[in-house]
Amino acid sequence: MSSSNPSRGFPWLIWVVAIFGSVSSAGFGFDQGWWASMMSLTQFNRHFGYYDPVQQAWSLSNRQQSLGTGLGYVGVILGLVCGTPLNERLGRRNSLWVQSAVATAGVAIEASCQDSYAQFLVGKVVVYFAGGIASTVIPVYQGECAPQHLRGMMTGLYNAFLMVGGFCAALIVYLCRHVPSDWAWRSVVVAQVAIPAMGWLSLPFLPESPYWLLRRSRRAAAIASLRRLHALDAAAAEAEILSIEQQLVLQQHQQQQEKELASWMACFTDPVYFRRTLIAVGAQIFQQAQGISFVANYQAVFLEQVGFRQVLLMSVIVYIIGIIGNLTGMFMADRLGRRNVLLPASGLLGACMLTIGGLTTPSTASSSLSIAVVVMLMLWFFTFQSTWGPLAWAITAEIPPTGTAVREKMVTLAGSSAYGTGLVIVFVNPYTQAAIGGKVAFIYGALSIIAAVFVWMFVPETKRRSLEEIDEMFMARVPAREFKTYQCHSSASGLDKAVDDKASVDECI
């Protein structure tokens, strides 16, 4: 949208959208959080696992760990794919209604499980399926509703609520650790139904995206939605809608030569779209590849391996650090930008992982070594959650083109790439970790170095740029390192041009 005055106050509705429009992502974080802690909970392992005479403890087999973690990621990917047509046809708000219903069904399947690990996994897949829908809808919805100077903060809330959900789950597992019955783990499963319940209560108050309404030729509704979201008078709302419509004309003109191509194919065959796909997909792949899937799912098991005993308490502390990191990152995103934060962050993340790998190289564990590993892990987690965690989702919301069906598909490709990378990691990591122990951190450290190279070469600076300005710069093929200083024309003069001025459109292209 066009530039807004950063000092102007916004109505309560934009904060409702910022918070409750992202709350569905907490369900995915909740399930991921309790699963990571649950693999170290004796009551759960006794119910579904086996007794390990070497460790003299109940545990899940490597196969059970891989299936329990990996099948959830399969559910996320399926949810992303199915969420795309929902997002296109039903709109952002109605898709969140569907997401809440699916999440509720998944919780019911998990909670009613008796002795069948297979039923438990089915429920987990359904909950993660709902998480995949949320991963498709929330970045698009927040990116389209946010004023440009709040977009980094609002899109970063997706990742922040992942941490909030994970913290609540880890805390419940920790508080129930001494419950002798199965309710030690059933309590946390049942508790997660509160998250879709918040969705049911808040969704009636959320407006639909003005961008989606315009694409459905519902211009009056789009103006009304924009006025509510940004507290604009009629003239200002009309001016912003004209700016969006002008960009739609540019996008439609560009697509005239692609009529025979499906939108999915256009993400790869059109040079401009391919560049944007590469950035969005690459950001999500490197977000996962640097180690978050390992830390989020296996940090309790990893800490036990290096001799740390208070793993359930540490799971709670790690998520507190994650929440603080996300709050820090949300405020940094719109001040320091994307590119300037991700580059040094990759270097620090790589240094932390390489240090962890070096600390765990000795075959004998000690209390000082385990404490040093915990300190480096906490530093890694804070750095990740204040940088790559929220900013990868900000990039996913900003880079795909506005006003076309390609937008939802590009977001889906980015999200699927993230969870596809995570799927590989969570399936392989238990076996790799069993074989080489803490040296697995060397792999993630090396991937952080590659991530820094990717950011330097491909990721542009989009801080405080409207979605229309970002579209203009990509169509002008501005190099990534010049986005920050490029002078756009759309925001300065777009409101004074007629939408159907063919000569002006041809000149911009």
C-alpha positions in Angstrom: 0.0 0.0 0.0 1.0 3.6 -0.4 3.2 5.3 2.1 1.6 6.1 5.4 2.6 8.5 8.1 4.5 6.5 10.7 3.5 8.8 13.5 -0.2 8.5 12.9 -2.0 6.3 15.4 -3.9 3.3 14.1 -7.3 2.0 15.4 -7.7 -0.9 17.7 -8.6 -3.1 14.8 -5.1 -3.2 13.3 -3.8 -4.5 16.6 -6.6 -7.1 16.7 -5.5 -8.2 13.2 -1.9 -8.2 14.3 -2.5 -10.4 17.3 -5.5 -12.6 16.6 -4.8 -12.8 12.9 -1.6 -14.7 13.9 -2.9 -16.7 16.9 -3.6 -19.8 14.8 0.2 -20.3 14.3 0.4 -20.9 18.1 -1.2 -24.3 17.6 1.6 -25.5 15.4 4.2 -24.1 17.9 2.2 -25.7 20.8 2.3 -29.2 19.2 5.9 -28.8 18.2 6.8 -27.6 21.7 5.2 -30.4 23.7 6.5 -33.1 21.3 10.1 -31.9 21.9 9.6 -32.1 25.7 7.5 -35.2 25.6 10.3 -37.3 24.1 12.0 -36.9 27.5 8.9 -37.6 29.6 9.0 -41.0 31.3 5.2 -41.4 31.5 4.8 -40.9 27.7 7.8 -43.1 26.8 6.5 -45.9 29.1 3.1 -45.7 27.4 4.4 -45.9 23.8 8.1 -46.7 23.9 10.4 -49.4 25.3 12.8 -49.9 28.2 16.5 -49.3 27.2 18.6 -51.4 29.5 21.8 -49.5 28.5 20.4 -46.1 29.5 18.2 -47.7 32.2 15.3 -45.6 31.1 12.1 -45.7 29.0 12.5 -44.1 25.6 11.1 -43.9 22.1 13.0 -45.8 19.4 14.8 -43.8 16.6 12.0 -44.9 14.3 9.3 -43.7 16.6 11.1 -40.3 17.0 11.4 -39.9 13.2 7.8 -40.9 12.5 6.4 -38.8 15.4 8.3 -35.7 14.2 8.5 -36.3 10.4 4.9 -37.2 9.8 3.9 -33.9 11.4 5.9 -32.1 8.8 4.2 -34.1 6.1 0.9 -32.8 7.5 2.2 -29.2 7.3 3.2 -29.6 3.7 -0.2 -31.1 2.8 -1.9 -28.2 4.7 0.2 -25.7 2.7 -0.9 -27.2 -0.6 -4.5 -27.4 0.4 -4.4 -24.0 2.0 -3.6 -22.3 -1.3 -7.0 -22.9 -3.1 -8.8 -22.1 0.2 -6.9 -18.8 0.5 -7.6 -17.9 -3.1 -11.3 -18.9 -3.2 -12.6 -18.4 0.3 -10.4 -15.4 1.3 -8.1 -15.0 4.3 -10.6 -14.8 7.1 -12.7 -17.8 6.0 -9.6 -19.9 5.5 -8.8 -19.2 9.1 -12.2 -20.5 10.1 -11.4 -23.7 8.3 -8.0 -23.9 9.9 -9.5 -23.6 13.4 -12.0 -26.4 12.7 -9.3 -28.8 11.4 -7.1 -28.0 14.4 -9.9 -28.9 16.8 -10.5 -32.2 15.0 -6.8 -33.1 15.3 -6.7 -32.3 19.0 -9.7 -34.6 19.5 -8.0 -37.5 17.7 -4.8 -37.1 19.8 -6.6 -36.7 23.1 -8.8 -39.7 22.6 -5.9 -42.0 21.9 -5.6 -45.0 24.2 -2.8 -47.5 23.3 -2.5 -46.9 19.5 0.6 -45.0 18.6 -0.8 -45.0 15.0 -3.9 -43.1 16.1 -1.7 -40.6 18.0 0.3 -40.0 14.8 -2.9 -39.5 12.8 -4.0 -36.8 15.2 -0.6 -35.2 15.1 -0.7 -35.1 11.3 -4.2 -33.4 11.4 -3.0 -30.8 13.8 0.1 -30.1 11.7 -2.2 -30.0 8.6 -4.0 -27.1 10.3 -0.6 -25.5 10.9 0.1 -25.8 7.2 -3.1 -23.9 6.4 -2.0 -21.2 8.9 1.4 -21.0 7.3 -0.2 -20.2 3.9 -2.9 -17.7 5.2 -1.2 -15.7 7.9 1.8 -14.2 6.1 -0.4 -13.2 3.2 -3.1 -11.8 5.4 -0.8 -9.8 7.7 1.3 -8.5 4.7 -1.8 -7.2 3.0 -3.4 -5.6 6.0 -0.3 -4.1 7.6 0.8 -0.4 7.1 4.2 -0.5 5.5 6.1 0.8 8.5 4.5 -2.0 10.7 4.7 -4.8 8.2 7.9 -6.3 9.6 6.4 -6.4 13.1 3.0 -7.8 12.0 4.4 -10.5 9.7 6.9 -11.4 12.4 4.1 -12.2 14.7 3.6 -15.6 12.9 6.9 -16.8 14.3 6.4 -15.0 17.7 3.2 -17.0 18.2 5.0 -20.2 17.3 7.2 -19.4 20.3 4.3 -18.5 22.6 2.6 -21.8 21.7 5.8 -23.7 22.3 6.4 -22.0 25.6 2.9 -22.8 26.9 3.3 -26.5 25.9 6.7 -26.9 27.5 5.5 -25.2 30.7 2.5 -27.6 31.0 4.8 -30.6 30.4 7.2 -29.4 33.0 4.4 -28.7 35.6 2.8 -32.2 34.9 6.1 -34.1 35.0 5.4 -35.6 38.4 1.8 -36.7 37.6 2.1 -40.6 37.8 -0.7 -41.3 35.3 -1.1 -40.8 31.5 -2.5 -37.3 32.3 1.1 -36.2 32.6 1.0 -36.0 28.8 -2.8 -36.0 28.0 -3.1 -32.7 29.9 -1.0 -30.9 27.4 -2.7 -32.5 24.4 -6.1 -31.4 25.7 -4.9 -27.9 26.6 -4.0 -27.0 23.0 -7.7 -26.9 22.1 -7.7 -23.4 23.7 -5.8 -22.1 20.6 -8.5 -22.8 18.0 -11.1 -21.7 20.5 -9.4 -18.3 20.5 -9.8 -18.4 16.7 -13.5 -19.0 17.0 -13.9 -16.1 19.3 -11.8 -13.5 17.4 -12.5 -14.2 13.8 -15.9 -12.5 13.7 -14.0 -9.2 14.4 -11.3 -9.5 11.7 -11.8 -7.8 8.3 -11.1 -9.3 5.0 -7.9 -8.3 3.1 -8.6 -5.3 0.8 -6.3 -6.9 -1.8 -8.3 -10.1 -1.9 -11.6 -8.1 -2.1 -10.2 -6.0 -5.0 -9.3 -9.2 -6.9 -12.8 -10.3 -6.5 -14.1 -7.0 -7.9 -15.6 -6.0 -4.6 -14.2 -2.5 -4.7 -16.6 -0.9 -2.1 -15.9 -3.6 0.4 -12.1 -3.2 -0.2 -12.4 0.6 0.5 -14.5 -0.1 3.7 -12.0 -2.7 4.9 -9.0 -0.3 4.3 -10.7 2.5 6.1 -11.3 0.3 9.1 -7.8 -1.1 9.1 -5.9 2.2 8.6 -8.3 4.8 10.0 -8.5 6.6 6.7 -11.1 9.1 5.5 -12.9 8.4 2.3 -10.5 10.4 0.0 -7.4 8.8 1.4 -8.8 5.3 1.2 -9.9 6.0 -2.4 -6.3 7.2 -3.2 -4.8 4.0 -1.8 -7.2 1.8 -3.6 -6.4 3.6 -6.9 -2.7 2.9 -6.2 -3.4 -0.8 -5.7 -5.5 -0.9 -8.8 -2.8 0.7 -10.9 -0.4 -2.1 -9.8 -3.0 -4.7 -10.7 -3.0 -3.3 -14.2 0.7 -3.5 -14.4 0.6 -7.2 -13.2 -2.2 -8.1 -15.7 -0.3 -6.4 -18.5 2.8 -8.4 -17.7 0.8 -11.7 -17.5 -0.8 -11.2 -21.0 2.0 -13.2 -22.6 1.6 -16.0 -20.1 -2.1 -16.9 -20.6 -1.3 -20.4 -21.7 0.8 -21.0 -18.5 -0.6 -22.2 -15.2 0.2 -19.8 -12.3 2.4 -22.5 -10.6 4.5 -22.7 -13.7 4.7 -18.9 -14.0 6.6 -18.9 -10.7 9.5 -20.6 -12.5 9.2 -19.6 -16.2 8.7 -15.9 -15.9 12.2 -14.3 -15.1 10.8 -11.7 -12.7 8.6 -14.2 -10.9 11.4 -16.8 -10.8 13.7 -14.3 -9.0 11.1 -13.6 -6.4 10.4 -17.3 -6.0 14.1 -17.9 -5.5 14.3 -15.3 -2.7 11.1 -16.4 -0.9 11.9 -20.1 -1.1 15.6 -19.7 -0.3 14.9 -17.6 2.8 12.6 -20.3 4.1 15.0 -23.2 3.3 17.9 -21.5 5.1 15.7 -20.6 8.0 15.2 -24.3 8.6 18.6 -25.6 7.4 20.6 -23.6 10.0 19.3 -25.8 12.7 15.8 -24.7 14.0 14.2 -28.1 13.2 17.0 -29.8 15.2 16.8 -27.4 18.1 13.0 -27.2 18.3 12.4 -31.0 18.1 15.5 -32.7 19.5 17.1 -30.2 21.9 15.9 -32.2 24.9 17.3 -35.5 23.6 20.5 -33.7 22.6 21.0 -32.1 26.0 20.5 -35.5 27.6 23.3 -36.9 25.4 25.8 -34.3 26.6 25.0 -35.0 30.2 22.5 -32.2 31.0 19.7 -33.4 33.3 17.1 -30.6 33.7 16.0 -30.9 30.1 12.3 -30.2 30.8 13.1 -27.0 32.7 15.5 -26.1 29.9 12.7 -26.5 27.3 10.7 -23.9 29.2 13.7 -21.5 29.4 14.5 -21.9 25.8 11.0 -20.9 24.8 11.1 -17.9 27.1 14.3 -16.9 25.3 12.5 -17.4 22.0 9.7 -15.1 23.0 12.1 -12.4 24.1 14.1 -12.9 20.9 10.9 -12.5 18.7 9.9 -9.4 20.5 13.3 -8.0 19.9 13.3 -9.0 16.3 9.8 -7.5 15.6 11.0 -4.1 16.7 14.3 -4.4 14.9 12.8 -5.5 11.6 11.2 -2.1 10.7 14.2 -0.2 12.0 17.3 -2.1 10.9 15.7 -3.9 7.9 16.0 -7.4 6.6 19.3 -7.7 4.7 21.4 -5.8 7.3 20.1 -8.1 10.1 20.2 -11.5 8.3 23.9 -11.2 7.1 25.5 -10.8 10.6 23.0 -13.2 12.1 24.0 -16.0 9.9 27.6 -15.5 10.9 26.7 -15.6 14.6 24.5 -18.6 14.2 27.3 -20.4 12.4 29.8 -19.6 15.1 27.5 -20.9 17.8 26.9 -24.2 16.1 30.5 -24.7 15.3 31.4 -24.0 18.9 28.8 -26.5 20.1 30.2 -29.1 17.7 33.7 -28.4 19.1 32.5 -28.6 22.7 30.9 -32.0 22.2 33.8 -33.5 20.3 35.4 -35.0 23.5 33.9 -38.5 24.2 33.5 -37.9 27.9 30.7 -35.6 29.2 31.2 -33.2 32.1 29.1 -30.7 34.0 31.2 -27.8 32.8 31.0 -29.0 29.2 27.2 -29.5 29.3 26.7 -26.0 30.8 28.9 -24.5 28.1 26.8 -26.3 25.4 23.6 -25.0 27.1 24.9 -21.4 27.1 25.8 -21.6 23.4 22.4 -23.2 22.6 20.6 -20.3 24.3 22.7 -17.7 22.5 21.9 -19.5 19.2 18.2 -19.6 19.9 18.0 -16.0 20.9 19.9 -14.9 17.8 17.7 -17.1 15.6 14.4 -16.0 17.0 15.3 -12.3 16.8 16.5 -12.5 13.2 15.9 -15.5 10.9 12.8 -16.7 12.8 10.6 -13.6 12.1 12.4 -12.1 9.1 12.0 -15.2 6.9 8.3 -14.8 7.2 8.5 -11.1 6.6 10.3 -11.8 3.4 7.7 -14.4 2.5 4.9 -11.8 2.9 6.7 -9.0 1.0 8.5 -10.7 -1.9 5.6 -12.5 -3.8 3.8 -10.2 -6.3 0.6 -8.4 -5.2 -2.7 -8.6 -7.1 -2.2 -12.0 -8.8 -3.0 -15.6 -8.0 0.7 -16.2 -8.2 1.1 -14.5 -4.7 -0.7 -17.3 -2.8 1.2 -20.0 -4.8 4.6 -18.4 -4.2 3.9 -18.3 -0.5 2.9 -21.9 -0.6 6.1 -22.8 -2.4 8.1 -20.9 0.2 6.3 -22.6 3.1 6.5 -26.0 1.5 10.2 -25.6 1.0 10.7 -24.7 4.6 8.8 -27.7 6.0 10.2 -29.9 3.3 13.7 -29.0 4.5 12.5 -29.5 8.1 11.0 -32.9 7.1 14.4 -34.1 5.8 16.1 -32.9 9.0 13.7 -34.4 11.5 13.7 -37.8 9.7 17.5 -38.0 9.4 18.6 -36.2 12.6 17.9 -39.0 15.1 20.1 -41.4 13.1 22.8 -38.9 12.5 22.8 -37.7 16.1 23.0 -41.3 17.3 26.0 -41.9 15.0 28.1 -38.8 15.6 26.5 -37.2 18.7 27.0 -33.5 19.2 29.2 -33.2 16.1 25.9 -32.9 14.2 26.2 -29.2 15.0 29.1 -28.8 12.5 26.6 -29.5 9.7 24.3 -26.7 10.8 27.2 -24.3 11.3 28.4 -24.9 7.7 24.8 -24.3 6.4 24.8 -20.9 8.2 27.8 -19.8 6.3 26.1 -20.8 3.0 23.0 -18.8 4.2 25.1 -15.7 4.6 26.3 -16.0 1.0 22.7 -16.4 -0.2 21.6 -13.2 1.6 24.5 -11.2 0.2 23.7 -12.3 -3.4 19.9 -12.4 -3.5 18.0 -10.9 -0.6 17.0 -7.2 -1.2 16.3 -4.6 1.5 12.5 -4.1 1.6 12.3 -2.1 4.9 9.6 0.6 4.8 8.7 -0.1 1.2 5.1 -0.5 0.1 4.1 -3.7 -1.7 3.6 -1.6 -4.8 7.1 -0.2 -4.6 8.5 -3.7 -4.2 6.6 -4.8 -7.3 8.0 -1.8 -9.2 11.6 -2.6 -8.3 11.3 -6.2 -9.3 9.8 -5.3 -12.6 12.6 -2.8 -13.1 15.1 -5.6 -12.3 16.9 -3.6 -9.7 19.9 -5.5 -8.2 19.4 -6.7 -4.6 22.1 -4.4 -3.3 20.4 -1.3 -4.8 16.9 -1.8 -3.4 17.7 0.4 -0.4 18.6 3.5 -2.5 16.4 3.0 -5.5 13.9 5.9 -6.1 10.5 4.5 -7.0 7.9 6.2 -9.1 4.7 4.4 -8.1 4.3 5.9 -4.6 5.2 9.4 -5.7 3.0 9.8 -8.8 0.8 6.7 -9.0 -2.2 8.3 -7.3 -2.3 11.1 -9.9 -2.3 8.7 -12.9 -5.4 7.2 -14.5 -5.6 3.5 -14.0 -6.3 2.9 -17.6 -3.5 5.1 -18.9 -1.9 2.6 -21.3 1.1 4.7 -22.2 2.0 5.1 -18.6 1.7 1.4 -18.0 3.9 0.6 -21.0 6.5 3.1 -19.8 6.7 1.5 -16.3 7.1 -2.0 -17.8 
